[in-house]
Amino acid sequence: MRLTRHVELIGSGSAGFDLTDPLDCHVYLVRGSRGAALIDAGAGVSAGPFARLLLAAAGPAGERHLLLTHGHADHAGGAAEIARHVEGLAVRAGAPADEWIASGAEEMLSVDRGKAAGVYPEAYEFAACPSVRPIADGERIDLGGGVVLRAVATPGHADGHTCYLLEAPEGTALFSGDCVFTGGRISLQNLHDSRVPEYAASLERLAALEIGMLLPGHHEISLARAGRHLRAARDVLSRGLLPGSTT
């Protein structure tokens, strides 16, 4: 699903548009003149098609990136298989999630809680991705042709959660993972690394951004005037409350 000249939605599961496996989050493909990047990897079943689309977008000699918003299995479970298919793939995630993804630490990644909630089937296994490396807050990935992605550390939904701010010739977009959704909604869960004070600080930080598009990890997307969704979350915070949760 082409969203702009540089961005495609190539994956989406049952909490979205049913483009790929039901367990997949939204998976985005970003193209530049000298390379391409995937934002998130889905749960694993769709890894082969995602890898092929990335290779085609990057070209034979282009840079290949996989930028993970966080370590939950619907976002990072396919990373290992994509890396197996894509030679030279640079896989990145915010610390400490990078270490958990690298080792396949299912309890730290809350796979056990997902199974208990019926989100993942009992037979699901998170494949370790040893090639993942940490990405720092503010780090830039320049894909060429004016297409740049910048990491924005946004813990709260999960430790290491990272949004990616896109600057492109047609405007700006925020790949927000599970941090913030349209309408200013959030995803606050009863997990070991879901933290209210950090979440509130992350939402305040995002509200200061001027963005054209909001491209979250699930549910609806916003293709214009998307800063209003970030400000909606901030306005609830200013009243001493937390925004409504999608879960």
C-alpha positions in Angstrom: 0.0 0.0 0.0 1.8 3.1 -1.2 1.4 6.0 1.2 3.9 8.5 -0.3 6.6 8.4 -2.9 9.0 7.1 -0.3 6.8 5.1 2.1 4.8 1.9 1.7 2.8 0.0 4.2 3.8 -3.6 3.4 2.5 -5.5 6.4 -0.4 -5.3 8.8 -2.3 -7.9 10.8 -5.6 -8.3 12.5 -5.2 -5.1 14.6 -4.8 -3.2 11.3 -5.6 -3.8 7.6 -5.2 -7.6 7.4 -2.5 -7.3 4.7 -0.3 -10.1 6.1 -0.2 -12.6 9.0 -2.8 -11.8 11.7 0.0 -11.4 14.3 1.9 -8.8 12.4 2.1 -5.1 13.4 2.1 -2.5 10.7 5.4 -2.9 8.8 6.6 0.0 6.7 9.1 0.2 3.9 11.0 3.5 3.4 13.0 4.1 0.2 15.8 6.6 -0.5 18.2 7.1 -3.3 21.0 4.9 -1.8 19.1 2.4 0.3 15.9 1.3 2.1 14.7 0.6 5.5 12.0 -1.5 7.1 10.2 -0.1 10.2 9.5 -3.2 12.3 9.5 -6.8 11.2 6.2 -8.4 12.1 5.9 -11.6 14.1 7.8 -13.9 11.7 5.5 -15.7 9.2 5.7 -12.8 6.7 9.5 -12.3 7.0 10.2 -13.8 3.5 8.0 -11.4 1.6 9.2 -8.4 3.7 12.8 -9.3 2.9 12.2 -9.6 -0.8 10.5 -6.2 -0.9 13.4 -4.6 1.1 15.9 -6.1 -1.3 14.0 -4.8 -4.4 13.7 -1.4 -2.9 17.4 -1.1 -1.9 18.8 -2.4 -5.1 21.8 -4.7 -5.5 24.3 -2.3 -3.9 22.0 -0.3 -1.7 22.0 0.0 2.1 19.5 -2.3 3.9 18.2 -1.4 7.4 15.7 -2.9 9.8 14.7 -0.4 12.5 12.7 -1.9 15.3 10.5 0.2 17.5 10.6 -2.3 20.4 11.0 -5.9 21.2 7.5 -7.2 21.4 7.0 -10.3 19.2 4.5 -8.7 16.8 7.1 -6.0 16.0 10.4 -7.9 16.3 9.7 -11.6 16.0 10.5 -11.6 12.3 13.8 -9.9 12.6 16.0 -13.0 12.7 14.3 -14.5 9.6 14.6 -11.2 7.6 18.3 -11.0 8.6 18.7 -14.5 7.3 17.3 -13.5 3.9 19.0 -10.1 3.6 22.8 -10.0 3.3 24.4 -7.0 5.1 21.2 -6.1 6.9 21.7 -3.5 9.7 19.3 -4.4 12.5 18.8 -1.8 15.2 16.7 -1.4 18.3 16.8 0.7 21.4 18.6 -0.5 24.5 18.0 -2.7 26.5 15.5 -4.3 24.0 18.4 -4.9 21.6 20.0 -7.4 24.0 16.7 -9.2 24.6 16.0 -9.5 20.9 19.6 -10.7 20.3 19.2 -13.5 22.8 15.6 -14.3 22.3 14.8 -13.6 25.9 11.1 -14.3 25.8 10.3 -13.4 29.4 12.0 -10.0 29.1 10.1 -9.5 25.8 6.8 -10.5 27.5 6.1 -13.3 25.1 4.9 -15.3 28.1 2.4 -12.6 29.0 1.2 -12.4 25.4 0.6 -16.1 25.3 -1.3 -15.9 28.6 -3.5 -13.1 27.1 -4.2 -15.2 24.0 -2.3 -12.8 21.7 0.3 -15.4 20.7 -0.4 -19.1 20.3 1.2 -21.4 22.8 3.5 -22.9 20.1 4.9 -19.4 19.2 8.7 -19.0 19.6 10.6 -15.8 19.4 13.6 -16.4 17.2 16.8 -14.8 18.5 18.4 -12.2 16.2 22.1 -12.0 17.3 22.9 -9.3 14.6 20.8 -6.6 16.3 22.7 -3.5 17.5 21.6 -0.6 19.7 20.4 2.6 18.2 21.0 5.8 20.2 18.5 8.6 20.8 19.0 11.2 18.0 20.9 8.8 15.7 20.2 9.5 12.0 19.9 7.0 9.1 20.4 8.8 5.8 18.9 6.8 3.0 19.8 9.4 0.3 17.7 11.8 -1.8 16.6 13.8 1.2 15.2 10.8 3.0 16.4 10.7 6.6 15.2 8.7 9.7 16.0 9.9 13.2 15.6 7.8 16.3 13.6 9.3 19.1 13.8 7.4 22.4 10.3 7.0 23.8 10.2 4.5 26.7 7.0 3.8 28.5 5.1 1.2 26.5 8.3 -0.9 26.8 11.9 -0.4 27.7 13.9 0.6 24.7 10.9 1.8 22.7 12.0 4.0 19.9 10.0 6.1 17.4 11.5 7.1 14.1 11.0 10.6 12.7 11.1 10.7 8.9 12.2 13.8 7.0 11.5 13.4 3.2 10.9 15.8 0.3 7.2 15.4 0.6 7.1 16.2 4.4 7.6 14.6 7.8 6.2 11.5 9.4 6.5 9.8 12.8 6.7 6.0 12.9 5.4 5.7 16.4 5.3 2.0 17.1 3.1 1.3 20.1 3.8 4.7 21.8 1.0 6.8 20.4 -1.9 6.2 18.1 -4.5 8.4 16.3 -6.7 10.3 18.6 -3.9 10.6 21.1 -4.4 7.0 22.3 -1.6 4.9 23.9 -0.9 1.3 24.8 -0.3 0.9 28.6 -0.1 -2.7 29.6 0.5 -4.7 32.8 4.0 -5.7 31.8 7.3 -5.6 33.7 8.7 -2.7 31.6 5.5 -0.6 31.0 6.2 2.5 33.1 3.8 5.4 33.6 6.3 8.3 34.4 8.5 7.4 31.4 5.5 7.1 29.2 4.2 10.5 30.2 7.6 12.1 29.5 7.8 10.4 26.1 4.3 11.7 25.2 5.3 15.3 26.2 8.4 15.0 24.1 6.5 13.9 21.0 3.9 16.6 21.4 6.7 19.2 20.6 7.2 17.6 17.1 5.7 19.1 14.0 4.7 16.2 11.8 2.6 15.7 8.7 1.9 12.0 9.0 1.4 9.6 12.0 2.3 6.0 11.1 1.7 3.9 14.2 2.3 0.2 14.7 -1.5 -0.8 14.6 -4.9 0.6 13.9 -5.6 3.8 11.8 -2.9 6.0 10.2 -3.0 9.7 9.7 -1.7 11.2 6.4 -2.1 14.9 7.1 -2.0 17.4 10.0 -1.0 14.5 12.3 0.5 16.7 15.0 -3.0 17.0 16.4 -2.9 13.4 17.6 0.3 14.1 19.6 -1.1 17.2 21.0 -4.3 15.4 22.0 -2.2 13.1 24.2 -0.3 16.0 25.7 -3.6 17.8 26.5 -4.8 14.9 28.6 -1.5 14.8 30.4 -1.8 18.4 31.2 -4.9 17.6 33.2 -3.0 15.1 35.3 -4.6 12.1 33.5 -3.3 9.4 31.1 -4.7 9.2 27.5 -7.1 6.4 26.7 -5.4 3.0 25.9 -5.9 0.9 22.9 -5.7 -2.3 25.0 
